[in-house]
Amino acid sequence: MKKNKYYLFFRRFSDPLRMEIILLLKKKPMSVMKLSKHLKIEQSKLSHALAILKHCKIVYSEIKGKKRVYYLNKNIVLPLLKLVDKYEKKNCPICLAMKHCRKINRK
């Protein structure tokens, strides 16, 4: 199977760690140290995930003093998250409770 641009783009959102980073940055910008504490993972693993997101311009960073602060690219990501929320609400009401989805994922 040829990997097209859609596969490559949405693949960035398929990793649970990267998705957690996106959801945290949706709330507010954070430094690597704060993200690491929230996610309870080592900074090297977090830095790797952030590098992937940054390369695709899903997040960007600024240096503030001695810290690198990460921001979500809200122009790109928020419309996607809203689209998923709208789809789920309309087409997958059972998934809202996540019970049905857990059963499917176990198979």
N, C-alpha and C positions, 0 to 999 in steps of 0.2 A: 504494500500500500504506500502510495506516495504521500508524504507529509506536506499538506498544503498550508497556506497562511492561517486558515481558521483553526486547524489542529494546533499549530504552533502557538497561536495567540491564546486559545482557551486552555491549553496545557499549563500555562502559567498559573491559572486559577485552580487547577486540579489538586495541587499539593496541599494537604491540610495545614502545614506550617505557614506556607505563603498566604493561604486564605485567612488564617488567624492574624497574621501581620496586617493584611488589608483591612480586616474588621476593626482592629485596634487603631490603625491610623485613620480610619473613617471618623472615629470619635475625636482624635486630636493628634497633632504631630508629637513624635517621641524620639528620644535618643536611643542608641543601641542599648545602653545600660538599662533604661526603663523598659524597653521592649523585652530584653532578656529576663528581667525580674518578673514581668507579667507572664511571660510564656514559660518561665522556669526551664530555660535551656542555656547551653553555653554560648558565649558570644561568637565563637568561630562558626558554629552551625547557623546561627542567626545571620551573621555577616554574609554567608554563602547565599542564603535565601534572599536577603536584601539585594545582593548584587544581581541576581537573576531578575528581580522585579525592577530594579533600577535600569538595567540594560534595555528592558522593554518599555521603559518610561511609564510604568505603572506607579512607581514611587520616584521621588527625587529627594535630594538632600541638600542641606546648607550647613556650613560650619558656623556655629555660634559659640564664640569663646574657644574652649577646648573640646567642645562636644560637636558631634555630627548629628544633626536632627533630621529625621525622615518625615516626609509629608506624602500623603496620598495624592495622586494625580486625579483630583475629583472630577475634572472635565471628562475623563475617559471612564473611570471606574463607577462613579455614582449612577450614571444612566444604566449601566449594565446591571448593577445590583437592584435598581428599581424595576428593571425589566424582569428579572428573576422573581422578585417579590410579587409582581403583578401576575406573572405566569403561574406561580405556585398557588396563589390565592384563587385564581380562576379555574385552573386545570388540575390541581392536585390537593384538594382540601384534606384528604387523608394524610398526606405528607406533613401537614402542619403539626400533627401530633408526633410525627416521625416514627410511629409504631410500624406502619406498613413498610416504610423505606428500610427500616432495620431488618425486617424479615426478608426483603428482596436482596439486601446486601449480604446476608449470610449464605445465600445459595451459591 
